[in-house]
Amino acid sequence: MKKPTPREWIDNKTGKTYWRVRWNDVNGKESVKVFGTPEEAESHAAMILKERARHGRAAAVNSDEIAALAFWREFASGEMTASRDAPSLRDVLKGAVERLRDGQSTPALDDLRKKFMDAKEREKVSASHLASLKNRVKRFVSYFDKDEPAGSVTTEAVERAIASMRAGGLSPQSVKGVRTAAHGLFQWGMDRNLVTQNPVTRAKAPKVTQGEVGTITPSQFKGLLRTALKIRPRAVPSLAVWGFCGVRRAEITRLRFDDLDIEREELRISARTAKTGVARFVPMPPALLEWLKAAQSAGVAPLGKIVPGDDEAKSEGQLNRWLNEIRAGAGITAWPSNALRHSFASHAAAMHDDFAKVSAWLGHSGDTRLLVTRYRHAVPKDSGEEWFNVLPTDSPKSKTRKTRAKKSA
């Protein structure tokens, strides 16, 4: 920093002698002032030195601060050109400092992830939900430095991560799932005073276009259940309840035979069993009762869990093994995601005009828009009736119709 020293200076035009003082002002800019007498110049130089002594380095601006100011002015000018109001420099610096302070007092992002997942494991959520949540949170953290303080993550950084996911080929639905998991991560941290803000809240999620779901046909459903009755009777109750009542996969692994109220012809899904934590009741159609009788006749005792297993993970593993074995036996190669629940929803929506009732059976929260947009037109109405008439054996009427069809052919 230049020391303010008075120096003699002669004006070439007039030939007069003056005393000039050069110094750096508080903005880092070099300033010059000319005085008529050496006493005035000395007084001014002394005043500058006194101010510097009083304020120390705060009275000067270093090269890094000058570059930062130039960067800010360029940004503010661009905002004004775009007809947007730029926030004040003071507010921006204050926010940045607060984030730095938060970052210094918050756990590393990867440590927050580990604490969050440990808590979820203690909550005993379903094995499939836990695995999905673990993968999504891990994917989110991978876009940051894992040792970065969780409190220093900004909304802008989250939006950049979302943009990178899309650029990497991840579908909008998958990105939305990652964003939801990340939001849960920071919200959990806020609830426990580990972080002071949730940077995901204001980060926009990608737009997801909801298409119709994948289903199987009544004929395939019949083949699946009849094959199960033949080669794996113990699997019949779970597959039949899944397809005729539309329960979720995790709920199937929690259900017990006691939840099947045969007298009332009603399936009770308790608050503990339901994914949403809200109890609901689903009617058991006559076809389901027939399949339960057929399974019992095949030696299946209606005791304990519908899908055996000491815990949810083991029950889900058993369910997957049954499904793979029975599908292969029935010759069903294409199997849409969550096929039995989606098929129930689609066929029930086609058969019934009361969408609110079907939504309640499915355990959907809120209005019926999800049912109408995703399931209503997935299958025709007559197919809906056919789904709920899938029986262990063909009725005499259906056999007669088949015989007539063959003769007419």
C-alpha positions as a Markdown table, in Angstrom:
| # | Residue | x | y | z |
|---|---|---|---|---|
| 1 | Met | 0.0 | 0.0 | 0.0 |
| 2 | Lys | 1.5 | 3.3 | -1.1 |
| 3 | Lys | 2.6 | 5.6 | 1.7 |
| 4 | Pro | 1.2 | 9.2 | 1.4 |
| 5 | Thr | 4.4 | 11.3 | 1.0 |
| 6 | Pro | 4.3 | 15.0 | -0.1 |
| 7 | Arg | 6.4 | 15.6 | -3.2 |
| 8 | Glu | 7.3 | 18.8 | -5.0 |
| 9 | Trp | 5.7 | 19.1 | -8.4 |
| 10 | Ile | 6.2 | 21.8 | -11.1 |
| 11 | Asp | 3.4 | 22.6 | -13.5 |
| 12 | Asn | 5.0 | 22.6 | -17.0 |
| 13 | Lys | 2.4 | 25.1 | -18.4 |
| 14 | Thr | 2.6 | 27.7 | -15.7 |
| 15 | Gly | 6.0 | 26.9 | -14.2 |
| 16 | Lys | 4.5 | 27.2 | -10.7 |
| 17 | Thr | 5.7 | 24.8 | -7.9 |
| 18 | Tyr | 3.1 | 22.7 | -6.0 |
| 19 | Trp | 3.2 | 19.9 | -3.5 |
| 20 | Arg | 1.5 | 16.6 | -4.5 |
| 21 | Val | 0.3 | 13.7 | -2.3 |
| 22 | Arg | -0.5 | 10.3 | -3.8 |
| 23 | Trp | -2.3 | 7.5 | -1.8 |
| 24 | Asn | -4.8 | 4.6 | -2.0 |
| 25 | Asp | -8.3 | 5.3 | -0.8 |
| 26 | Val | -10.6 | 2.8 | 0.9 |
| 27 | Asn | -11.7 | 1.4 | -2.4 |
| 28 | Gly | -8.1 | 0.6 | -3.4 |
| 29 | Lys | -8.1 | 3.3 | -6.0 |
| 30 | Glu | -5.0 | 5.5 | -6.2 |
| 31 | Ser | -5.8 | 9.2 | -5.5 |
| 32 | Val | -3.8 | 12.4 | -6.1 |
| 33 | Lys | -4.3 | 15.8 | -4.4 |
| 34 | Val | -2.3 | 19.0 | -5.1 |
| 35 | Phe | -1.5 | 21.6 | -2.5 |
| 36 | Gly | -0.1 | 25.2 | -2.7 |
| 37 | Thr | 2.1 | 24.9 | 0.3 |
| 38 | Pro | 4.2 | 22.1 | 1.8 |
| 39 | Glu | 2.5 | 22.6 | 5.2 |
| 40 | Glu | -0.9 | 21.8 | 3.6 |
| 41 | Ala | 0.5 | 18.7 | 1.9 |
| 42 | Glu | 2.1 | 17.5 | 5.1 |
| 43 | Ser | -1.1 | 18.0 | 7.0 |
| 44 | His | -3.1 | 16.0 | 4.5 |
| 45 | Ala | -0.6 | 13.2 | 4.5 |
| 46 | Ala | -0.6 | 13.1 | 8.3 |
| 47 | Met | -4.4 | 12.8 | 8.3 |
| 48 | Ile | -4.3 | 9.8 | 5.9 |
| 49 | Leu | -1.7 | 8.1 | 8.1 |
| 50 | Lys | -3.8 | 8.8 | 11.2 |
| 51 | Glu | -6.9 | 7.2 | 9.6 |
| 52 | Arg | -4.9 | 4.2 | 8.6 |
| 53 | Ala | -3.6 | 3.8 | 12.1 |
| 54 | Arg | -7.1 | 4.1 | 13.5 |
| 55 | His | -8.8 | 1.5 | 11.2 |
| 56 | Gly | -5.9 | -0.7 | 10.3 |
| 57 | Arg | -6.3 | -3.0 | 7.3 |
| 58 | Ala | -10.1 | -2.3 | 7.3 |
| 59 | Ala | -9.2 | 1.1 | 5.8 |
| 60 | Ala | -7.7 | -0.6 | 2.7 |
| 61 | Val | -8.9 | -3.1 | 0.1 |
| 62 | Asn | -6.6 | -5.9 | -1.0 |
| 63 | Ser | -6.4 | -7.2 | -4.6 |
| 64 | Asp | -8.7 | -10.2 | -3.8 |
| 65 | Glu | -11.4 | -7.9 | -2.5 |
| 66 | Ile | -11.0 | -5.6 | -5.6 |
| 67 | Ala | -11.5 | -8.6 | -7.9 |
| 68 | Ala | -14.6 | -9.7 | -5.9 |
| 69 | Leu | -16.1 | -6.2 | -6.2 |
| 70 | Ala | -15.5 | -6.2 | -9.9 |
| 71 | Phe | -17.2 | -9.7 | -10.2 |
| 72 | Trp | -20.2 | -8.4 | -8.2 |
| 73 | Arg | -20.5 | -5.3 | -10.4 |
| 74 | Glu | -20.5 | -7.4 | -13.5 |
| 75 | Phe | -23.2 | -9.7 | -12.0 |
| 76 | Ala | -25.4 | -6.7 | -10.9 |
| 77 | Ser | -25.0 | -5.1 | -14.3 |
| 78 | Gly | -26.2 | -8.3 | -16.0 |
| 79 | Glu | -29.2 | -8.6 | -13.7 |
| 80 | Met | -30.2 | -4.9 | -14.5 |
| 81 | Thr | -29.8 | -5.6 | -18.2 |
| 82 | Ala | -32.2 | -8.6 | -17.9 |
| 83 | Ser | -34.7 | -6.3 | -16.1 |
| 84 | Arg | -34.2 | -8.1 | -12.8 |
| 85 | Asp | -33.5 | -6.6 | -9.4 |
| 86 | Ala | -30.1 | -7.7 | -8.0 |
| 87 | Pro | -30.0 | -8.2 | -4.2 |
| 88 | Ser | -27.8 | -5.9 | -2.2 |
| 89 | Leu | -24.1 | -6.8 | -1.9 |
| 90 | Arg | -24.5 | -6.6 | 1.9 |
| 91 | Asp | -27.3 | -9.2 | 1.9 |
| 92 | Val | -25.4 | -11.6 | -0.3 |
| 93 | Leu | -22.2 | -11.4 | 1.8 |
| 94 | Lys | -24.3 | -11.7 | 5.0 |
| 95 | Gly | -26.0 | -14.9 | 3.6 |
| 96 | Ala | -22.7 | -16.3 | 2.5 |
| 97 | Val | -21.1 | -15.7 | 5.9 |
| 98 | Glu | -24.1 | -17.3 | 7.7 |
| 99 | Arg | -23.8 | -20.4 | 5.5 |
| 100 | Leu | -20.1 | -20.6 | 6.3 |
| 101 | Arg | -20.9 | -20.4 | 10.0 |
| 102 | Asp | -23.6 | -23.1 | 9.7 |
| 103 | Gly | -21.2 | -25.2 | 7.7 |
| 104 | Gln | -18.6 | -25.1 | 10.5 |
| 105 | Ser | -21.1 | -26.3 | 13.1 |
| 106 | Thr | -22.9 | -29.0 | 11.0 |
| 107 | Pro | -21.8 | -32.6 | 10.3 |
| 108 | Ala | -20.2 | -33.5 | 7.0 |
| 109 | Leu | -22.8 | -34.4 | 4.4 |
| 110 | Asp | -21.8 | -38.0 | 4.3 |
| 111 | Asp | -22.0 | -38.2 | 8.1 |
| 112 | Leu | -25.5 | -36.7 | 7.9 |
| 113 | Arg | -26.4 | -39.4 | 5.4 |
| 114 | Lys | -25.2 | -42.2 | 7.7 |
| 115 | Lys | -27.1 | -40.8 | 10.7 |
| 116 | Phe | -30.2 | -40.5 | 8.6 |
| 117 | Met | -30.1 | -44.1 | 7.3 |
| 118 | Asp | -29.3 | -45.5 | 10.7 |
| 119 | Ala | -32.5 | -43.7 | 12.0 |
| 120 | Lys | -34.5 | -45.1 | 9.2 |
| 121 | Glu | -33.3 | -48.7 | 9.9 |
| 122 | Arg | -34.4 | -48.2 | 13.5 |
| 123 | Glu | -37.8 | -47.2 | 12.3 |
| 124 | Lys | -38.2 | -50.6 | 10.7 |
| 125 | Val | -39.5 | -49.3 | 7.4 |
| 126 | Ser | -40.0 | -51.9 | 4.7 |
| 127 | Ala | -36.9 | -53.6 | 3.2 |
| 128 | Ser | -37.7 | -52.4 | -0.3 |
| 129 | His | -38.4 | -48.8 | 0.8 |
| 130 | Leu | -35.1 | -48.8 | 2.9 |
| 131 | Ala | -33.1 | -50.1 | -0.1 |
| 132 | Ser | -34.6 | -47.5 | -2.5 |
| 133 | Leu | -34.1 | -44.7 | 0.0 |
| 134 | Lys | -30.5 | -45.7 | 0.6 |
| 135 | Asn | -29.7 | -45.7 | -3.1 |
| 136 | Arg | -31.3 | -42.4 | -3.7 |
| 137 | Val | -29.6 | -40.6 | -0.8 |
| 138 | Lys | -26.3 | -42.1 | -1.8 |
| 139 | Arg | -26.7 | -40.9 | -5.4 |
| 140 | Phe | -27.6 | -37.4 | -4.2 |
| 141 | Val | -24.5 | -37.2 | -1.9 |
| 142 | Ser | -22.3 | -38.4 | -4.8 |
| 143 | Tyr | -22.8 | -35.0 | -6.6 |
| 144 | Phe | -21.0 | -33.2 | -3.7 |
| 145 | Asp | -17.8 | -33.5 | -1.7 |
| 146 | Lys | -18.8 | -36.0 | 1.0 |
| 147 | Asp | -16.7 | -34.2 | 3.6 |
| 148 | Glu | -18.5 | -30.9 | 2.8 |
| 149 | Pro | -20.4 | -29.5 | 5.8 |
| 150 | Ala | -24.1 | -30.3 | 5.3 |
| 151 | Gly | -25.0 | -26.8 | 6.3 |
| 152 | Ser | -23.1 | -25.2 | 3.5 |
| 153 | Val | -25.1 | -26.9 | 0.7 |
| 154 | Thr | -27.0 | -24.3 | -1.2 |
| 155 | Thr | -30.2 | -24.4 | -3.3 |
| 156 | Glu | -28.1 | -23.5 | -6.3 |
| 157 | Ala | -25.8 | -26.5 | -5.7 |
| 158 | Val | -28.8 | -28.8 | -5.4 |
| 159 | Glu | -30.2 | -27.4 | -8.7 |
| 160 | Arg | -26.8 | -28.0 | -10.4 |
| 161 | Ala | -26.9 | -31.6 | -9.1 |
| 162 | Ile | -30.4 | -32.1 | -10.5 |
| 163 | Ala | -29.3 | -30.7 | -13.8 |
| 164 | Ser | -26.3 | -33.1 | -13.8 |
| 165 | Met | -28.6 | -36.1 | -13.2 |
| 166 | Arg | -30.7 | -35.2 | -16.1 |
| 167 | Ala | -27.7 | -34.6 | -18.3 |
| 168 | Gly | -26.4 | -38.0 | -17.3 |
| 169 | Gly | -29.6 | -39.7 | -18.7 |
| 170 | Leu | -31.6 | -40.2 | -15.4 |
| 171 | Ser | -35.3 | -40.0 | -16.1 |
| 172 | Pro | -37.4 | -37.2 | -14.7 |
| 173 | Gln | -39.2 | -39.7 | -12.4 |
| 174 | Ser | -35.9 | -41.0 | -11.1 |
| 175 | Val | -34.6 | -37.5 | -10.5 |
| 176 | Lys | -37.8 | -36.6 | -8.7 |
| 177 | Gly | -37.3 | -39.6 | -6.4 |
| 178 | Val | -33.7 | -38.6 | -5.6 |
| 179 | Arg | -34.9 | -35.0 | -4.9 |
| 180 | Thr | -37.6 | -36.3 | -2.5 |
| 181 | Ala | -35.1 | -38.5 | -0.7 |
| 182 | Ala | -32.7 | -35.5 | -0.3 |
| 183 | His | -35.4 | -33.3 | 1.0 |
| 184 | Gly | -36.2 | -35.9 | 3.6 |
| 185 | Leu | -32.5 | -36.1 | 4.5 |
| 186 | Phe | -32.2 | -32.4 | 5.3 |
| 187 | Gln | -35.7 | -32.1 | 6.9 |
| 188 | Trp | -34.6 | -34.9 | 9.3 |
| 189 | Gly | -31.4 | -33.0 | 10.0 |
| 190 | Met | -33.4 | -29.8 | 10.7 |
| 191 | Asp | -35.8 | -31.6 | 13.1 |
| 192 | Arg | -32.7 | -32.6 | 15.1 |
| 193 | Asn | -30.9 | -29.2 | 14.9 |
| 194 | Leu | -28.1 | -30.7 | 12.8 |
| 195 | Val | -28.7 | -28.2 | 10.0 |
| 196 | Thr | -30.5 | -24.9 | 10.0 |
| 197 | Gln | -32.1 | -24.9 | 6.6 |
| 198 | Asn | -33.3 | -27.3 | 3.9 |
| 199 | Pro | -31.7 | -26.3 | 0.6 |
| 200 | Val | -33.8 | -28.8 | -1.4 |
| 201 | Thr | -37.1 | -27.0 | -0.6 |
| 202 | Arg | -36.7 | -24.3 | -3.2 |
| 203 | Ala | -34.9 | -26.5 | -5.8 |
| 204 | Lys | -37.3 | -27.2 | -8.6 |
| 205 | Ala | -38.1 | -30.8 | -9.4 |
| 206 | Pro | -38.2 | -31.9 | -13.1 |
| 207 | Lys | -41.6 | -32.1 | -14.7 |
| 208 | Val | -42.8 | -35.7 | -14.8 |
| 209 | Thr | -45.4 | -36.8 | -17.3 |
| 210 | Gln | -47.5 | -39.5 | -15.8 |
| 211 | Gly | -48.3 | -42.3 | -18.2 |
| 212 | Glu | -50.6 | -45.2 | -17.9 |
| 213 | Val | -49.3 | -48.1 | -15.8 |
| 214 | Gly | -48.4 | -51.6 | -17.0 |
| 215 | Thr | -50.9 | -54.3 | -16.3 |
| 216 | Ile | -51.4 | -58.0 | -16.9 |
| 217 | Thr | -54.6 | -59.5 | -18.5 |
| 218 | Pro | -57.3 | -61.5 | -16.7 |
| 219 | Ser | -56.1 | -64.5 | -18.7 |
| 220 | Gln | -52.5 | -64.1 | -17.4 |
| 221 | Phe | -53.8 | -63.6 | -13.8 |
| 222 | Lys | -55.8 | -66.9 | -14.1 |
| 223 | Gly | -52.7 | -68.7 | -15.5 |
| 224 | Leu | -50.6 | -67.3 | -12.6 |
| 225 | Leu | -53.0 | -68.4 | -9.8 |
| 226 | Arg | -53.7 | -71.8 | -11.3 |
| 227 | Thr | -50.0 | -72.5 | -11.8 |
| 228 | Ala | -49.4 | -71.5 | -8.2 |
| 229 | Leu | -52.2 | -73.8 | -7.0 |
| 230 | Lys | -50.6 | -76.6 | -8.9 |
| 231 | Ile | -46.9 | -76.2 | -8.1 |
| 232 | Arg | -46.7 | -73.9 | -5.0 |
| 233 | Pro | -50.1 | -73.8 | -3.1 |
| 234 | Arg | -48.6 | -71.9 | -0.2 |
| 235 | Ala | -48.2 | -68.9 | -2.5 |
| 236 | Val | -51.8 | -68.7 | -3.6 |
| 237 | Pro | -53.2 | -66.6 | -0.6 |
| 238 | Ser | -50.6 | -63.9 | -1.1 |
| 239 | Leu | -50.9 | -63.7 | -4.8 |
| 240 | Ala | -54.7 | -63.8 | -4.7 |
| 241 | Val | -54.9 | -61.1 | -2.0 |
| 242 | Trp | -52.4 | -59.0 | -3.9 |
| 243 | Gly | -54.4 | -59.2 | -7.2 |
| 244 | Phe | -57.9 | -59.0 | -5.8 |
| 245 | Cys | -57.4 | -56.4 | -3.1 |
| 246 | Gly | -54.6 | -54.3 | -4.6 |
| 247 | Val | -52.4 | -54.1 | -1.5 |
| 248 | Arg | -48.8 | -52.8 | -1.7 |
| 249 | Arg | -45.9 | -55.1 | -1.9 |
| 250 | Ala | -44.6 | -54.1 | 1.6 |
| 251 | Glu | -48.1 | -54.5 | 3.0 |
| 252 | Ile | -48.3 | -58.1 | 1.7 |
| 253 | Thr | -45.2 | -59.0 | 3.6 |
| 254 | Arg | -46.8 | -57.7 | 6.9 |
| 255 | Leu | -50.3 | -59.2 | 6.5 |
| 256 | Arg | -51.4 | -62.2 | 8.6 |
| 257 | Phe | -54.2 | -64.6 | 7.9 |
| 258 | Asp | -56.0 | -63.1 | 10.9 |
| 259 | Asp | -56.4 | -59.9 | 8.8 |
| 260 | Leu | -58.7 | -61.8 | 6.4 |
| 261 | Asp | -62.2 | -61.5 | 7.9 |
| 262 | Ile | -63.9 | -64.3 | 6.0 |
| 263 | Glu | -67.3 | -63.7 | 7.7 |
| 264 | Arg | -67.4 | -60.0 | 6.8 |
| 265 | Glu | -65.6 | -60.7 | 3.5 |
| 266 | Glu | -63.2 | -57.9 | 4.3 |
| 267 | Leu | -59.5 | -57.4 | 4.4 |
| 268 | Arg | -58.3 | -55.3 | 7.3 |
| 269 | Ile | -55.0 | -53.4 | 6.7 |
| 270 | Ser | -54.1 | -52.0 | 10.1 |
| 271 | Ala | -52.3 | -48.7 | 10.7 |
| 272 | Arg | -49.2 | -50.7 | 11.5 |
| 273 | Thr | -49.4 | -52.6 | 8.3 |
| 274 | Ala | -50.3 | -49.8 | 6.0 |
| 275 | Lys | -47.6 | -47.7 | 4.3 |
| 276 | Thr | -49.4 | -44.5 | 5.1 |
| 277 | Gly | -49.9 | -45.4 | 8.8 |
| 278 | Val | -53.7 | -45.1 | 8.3 |
| 279 | Ala | -55.9 | -48.2 | 8.6 |
| 280 | Arg | -58.2 | -49.2 | 5.7 |
| 281 | Phe | -60.6 | -51.9 | 4.8 |
| 282 | Val | -60.8 | -53.6 | 1.4 |
| 283 | Pro | -63.7 | -55.8 | 0.3 |
| 284 | Met | -62.8 | -59.4 | -0.5 |
| 285 | Pro | -64.6 | -60.4 | -3.8 |
| 286 | Pro | -66.2 | -63.8 | -4.1 |
| 287 | Ala | -63.4 | -65.0 | -6.4 |
| 288 | Leu | -60.8 | -64.3 | -3.7 |
| 289 | Leu | -62.7 | -66.4 | -1.2 |
| 290 | Glu | -62.8 | -69.3 | -3.7 |
| 291 | Trp | -59.0 | -69.1 | -4.1 |
| 292 | Leu | -58.5 | -69.1 | -0.3 |
| 293 | Lys | -60.7 | -72.2 | -0.1 |
| 294 | Ala | -58.8 | -73.9 | -2.9 |
| 295 | Ala | -55.5 | -73.2 | -1.1 |
| 296 | Gln | -56.8 | -74.6 | 2.1 |
| 297 | Ser | -58.0 | -77.7 | 0.3 |
| 298 | Ala | -54.5 | -78.1 | -1.1 |
| 299 | Gly | -53.1 | -78.2 | 2.5 |
| 300 | Val | -52.3 | -74.6 | 3.2 |
| 301 | Ala | -53.1 | -73.8 | 6.9 |
| 302 | Pro | -54.5 | -70.3 | 7.4 |
| 303 | Leu | -52.2 | -69.5 | 10.3 |
| 304 | Gly | -49.5 | -66.9 | 10.9 |
| 305 | Lys | -48.2 | -64.6 | 8.2 |
| 306 | Ile | -49.5 | -64.8 | 4.7 |
| 307 | Val | -45.9 | -64.7 | 3.4 |
| 308 | Pro | -43.7 | -66.6 | 5.9 |
| 309 | Gly | -40.5 | -65.0 | 7.2 |
| 310 | Asp | -39.0 | -63.8 | 10.5 |
| 311 | Asp | -38.8 | -60.2 | 9.2 |
| 312 | Glu | -40.0 | -58.1 | 6.3 |
| 313 | Ala | -36.8 | -58.6 | 4.3 |
| 314 | Lys | -37.1 | -62.4 | 4.5 |
| 315 | Ser | -40.8 | -62.3 | 3.6 |
| 316 | Glu | -40.1 | -60.1 | 0.6 |
| 317 | Gly | -37.4 | -62.5 | -0.5 |
| 318 | Gln | -39.8 | -65.4 | -0.3 |
| 319 | Leu | -42.4 | -63.5 | -2.2 |
| 320 | Asn | -40.0 | -62.7 | -5.0 |
| 321 | Arg | -38.9 | -66.4 | -5.2 |
| 322 | Trp | -42.5 | -67.6 | -5.4 |
| 323 | Leu | -43.3 | -65.0 | -8.1 |
| 324 | Asn | -40.3 | -65.9 | -10.3 |
| 325 | Glu | -41.0 | -69.6 | -10.0 |
| 326 | Ile | -44.7 | -69.4 | -10.7 |
| 327 | Arg | -44.3 | -66.9 | -13.6 |
| 328 | Ala | -41.8 | -69.2 | -15.3 |
| 329 | Gly | -44.3 | -72.1 | -14.8 |
| 330 | Ala | -47.1 | -70.1 | -16.3 |
| 331 | Gly | -45.0 | -68.9 | -19.2 |
| 332 | Ile | -45.4 | -65.2 | -18.3 |
| 333 | Thr | -42.3 | -63.5 | -19.5 |
| 334 | Ala | -43.2 | -59.8 | -19.5 |
| 335 | Trp | -44.0 | -58.6 | -16.0 |
| 336 | Pro | -44.7 | -54.8 | -15.5 |
| 337 | Ser | -43.5 | -53.1 | -12.4 |
| 338 | Asn | -45.9 | -53.7 | -9.5 |
| 339 | Ala | -48.1 | -55.6 | -11.9 |
| 340 | Leu | -50.7 | -57.1 | -9.5 |
| 341 | Arg | -51.5 | -53.8 | -7.6 |
| 342 | His | -51.6 | -51.8 | -10.8 |
| 343 | Ser | -53.7 | -54.5 | -12.5 |
| 344 | Phe | -56.2 | -54.4 | -9.6 |
| 345 | Ala | -56.4 | -50.6 | -9.6 |
| 346 | Ser | -56.9 | -50.5 | -13.4 |
| 347 | His | -59.6 | -53.3 | -13.5 |
| 348 | Ala | -61.4 | -52.0 | -10.4 |
| 349 | Ala | -61.4 | -48.5 | -11.9 |
| 350 | Ala | -62.8 | -49.9 | -15.1 |
| 351 | Met | -65.5 | -51.9 | -13.3 |
| 352 | His | -66.7 | -49.3 | -10.8 |
| 353 | Asp | -67.8 | -45.7 | -11.3 |
| 354 | Asp | -67.0 | -44.7 | -7.7 |
| 355 | Phe | -63.4 | -43.7 | -8.0 |
| 356 | Ala | -63.3 | -42.3 | -4.5 |
| 357 | Lys | -64.1 | -45.7 | -3.2 |
| 358 | Val | -61.4 | -47.5 | -5.3 |
| 359 | Ser | -58.9 | -44.8 | -4.2 |
| 360 | Ala | -59.7 | -45.6 | -0.6 |
| 361 | Trp | -59.2 | -49.3 | -1.2 |
| 362 | Leu | -55.8 | -48.5 | -2.7 |
| 363 | Gly | -54.8 | -46.3 | 0.2 |
| 364 | His | -54.3 | -43.2 | -1.9 |
| 365 | Ser | -54.2 | -40.0 | 0.0 |
| 366 | Gly | -55.9 | -36.9 | -1.2 |
| 367 | Asp | -58.3 | -36.8 | -4.3 |
| 368 | Thr | -58.8 | -39.3 | -7.1 |
| 369 | Arg | -56.6 | -37.6 | -9.7 |
| 370 | Leu | -54.0 | -40.3 | -9.6 |
| 371 | Leu | -56.6 | -43.0 | -10.1 |
| 372 | Val | -58.2 | -41.2 | -13.0 |
| 373 | Thr | -55.0 | -40.2 | -14.8 |
| 374 | Arg | -53.0 | -43.4 | -14.4 |
| 375 | Tyr | -55.5 | -46.3 | -14.1 |
| 376 | Arg | -59.0 | -45.3 | -15.4 |
| 377 | His | -58.3 | -46.0 | -19.1 |
| 378 | Ala | -55.7 | -48.7 | -18.8 |
| 379 | Val | -58.2 | -51.5 | -19.5 |
| 380 | Pro | -61.7 | -51.7 | -21.0 |
| 381 | Lys | -64.8 | -52.1 | -18.7 |
| 382 | Asp | -65.6 | -55.7 | -19.7 |
| 383 | Ser | -62.0 | -56.6 | -18.9 |
| 384 | Gly | -62.6 | -55.2 | -15.4 |
| 385 | Glu | -65.5 | -57.6 | -14.8 |
| 386 | Glu | -63.5 | -60.5 | -16.2 |
| 387 | Trp | -60.6 | -59.8 | -13.7 |
| 388 | Phe | -62.9 | -60.3 | -10.7 |
| 389 | Asn | -64.3 | -63.5 | -12.2 |
| 390 | Val | -61.0 | -65.4 | -12.3 |
| 391 | Leu | -61.7 | -68.6 | -10.4 |
| 392 | Pro | -59.8 | -71.8 | -9.6 |
| 393 | Thr | -61.9 | -73.8 | -12.0 |
| 394 | Asp | -64.1 | -72.7 | -15.0 |
| 395 | Ser | -67.8 | -72.5 | -14.2 |
| 396 | Pro | -70.2 | -74.7 | -16.2 |
| 397 | Lys | -71.4 | -71.7 | -18.1 |
| 398 | Ser | -68.0 | -70.7 | -19.3 |
| 399 | Lys | -67.3 | -74.3 | -20.4 |
| 400 | Thr | -70.5 | -74.3 | -22.4 |
| 401 | Arg | -69.6 | -71.0 | -24.0 |
| 402 | Lys | -66.2 | -72.5 | -25.0 |
| 403 | Thr | -67.8 | -75.6 | -26.4 |
| 404 | Arg | -70.2 | -73.6 | -28.5 |
| 405 | Ala | -67.4 | -71.4 | -29.8 |
| 406 | Lys | -65.4 | -74.4 | -30.9 |
| 407 | Lys | -68.5 | -75.9 | -32.7 |
| 408 | Ser | -69.3 | -72.6 | -34.5 |
| 409 | Ala | -65.7 | -72.4 | -35.6 |
